[in-house]
Structure formats: C-alpha cells, structure tokens
C-alpha cells in the first residue's frame, strides 16, 4: 500500500502546516492511501503540538473508517520526550481506527509503517 509523505521544516507548526496536514488527511481518504509519514523533525523547542496533530484526526476523518489508518510522526528527541510525557494529559485522542505513533528516526517510522 502507498504511503503519503508530508515534510515540514519551520520552527513551529503554523497555519500553513495545518492546511497541508488537512489536505494530506483528505487526500489519504480520496486516494485510498492508508499510511502517512509526517516528517516534523526540526530545530525547535518542544511545544504542546499534540492537539495540532491529533485534533484534526477527529474533525477531518469520518468517525467510522472502512480500514485502519497509520500515521507516523518523526520529531526531534526533545519534541518526542515532551509529546510522550504530555500525551496522557492531552485532550485529543486519535479515533480508534487510527494508529498514531511518534518516532525520532525516519528509518524507524518507515519500518513501522511497512510492518502495518
């Protein structure tokens, strides 16, 4: 199955990322692609971006998907530690048919996607 790849290199997630992310999620549905690699590894301080990544999953994707979707987000080590440490407190959770994982290595993210 094909994998859609979205790379974003700005210091922080902005409106342009949101538009591109929304478009990528819609394109996944339209093109029948079930895997997305988000490359967000950049030199930026850790911030609370979980809602920017997880909230669109509940607003854009239908509540009942015909197949599971897999999304791998590649982030810096600091961002990874921040996101994983704060994910329990996040109000946004991905829908049950969406597997969403954070990685610090593009190779590990790609391997995880290929195994699903």
N, C-alpha and C positions, 0 to 999 in steps of 0.2 A: 504494500500500500504506500502511496505517496506521502511525503512529509512537506508541510509548508514551513518556510524559514523566515522569521522576522527578526532583523538585527536592528538595535537601537543604541547609539553611542553617545547621546547627550548626557550632560552631568546629572540631570534629573528627568523623571518622567513628566512630560508636558502634554498639552492638548494634542500636539501632532502625534505623539505616541498613542494617545487614546484613540484618535481617528484611525491610525494604522492598525491598531490592535482590534478595534471593532470590525474594520474591513477584513482583517485576516480571519476572524471568527466566522463572519458571514460567508467568506469565500470557502472556508472549510466545509460548511453545510452545502453551499451551492455546487461545489466541485466534488463532493463526496470524499474529501480528504479527512482522515481520522487522526492525524498526528501534526502537532505544531511545535517547532523548536523556537523558543524566544531567546535570543541572544542579547542579554541586558548587562553583560559584563563591562563595567566602565569604572573610571576613577571617580567615584562619587562617595560621599559619606552615606552610611546606612540611614535610610529613612523608612517611614511606615508606608510602604508601597503595596502591601498585601491587598488592600482594598482596591487599588488601581488595577491589580492583576486578577483578583478573584471576583469582584463585584460585577464586571461585565459578563462573566460566565452565566450569571443568573438572569441578567436583563436581556442578553442577546440570544443566548441559546434557548431553544424550546425546553419546557420542563420535562418532556419525555422524548429522549433521543432514540433513534432507531438502532444505534450502535454506540459503543463506548468511544469516547474521545480521549486522546493522550496529549498532555501539554507538558513540555519540559522547559523550565526557565533557567538559563545559565546566568549566574550572578557572581559578583566578587566574593571572596571569603568573608569580608566584613558584612556585606549585604546578606549573605547566606546565614551567618550567625544571628544577625538581627531578625531576619524573617522567621527563621525556625524558632528562635526564642520568643517571638511575639505572635506566632501563628495561633497559639492557644487562645490569646486574648482577642484575636481578630473577629469582627462581627460577620465577615463574609466567608462563606464556605462554598467550595465548588459543588455543583449538582452531583448527585450520586453516580451518574454515568460518566463523569469527567475525572480522569486520573491526572492530578496536577502535582508535579514534583520540582523541587529546587535542586540545582547542581552547581558546582563551582568549576566543572570541567565540561567543555563541549563534547569531548570524546565520551565521557560517562553518560551525558544526556542523550547523545546519539545512540549509544549502545542500549540504554533503557528503552528508547523509542523503538529500536529494531526488534527488541525482545517482546514487544506488545503488539 
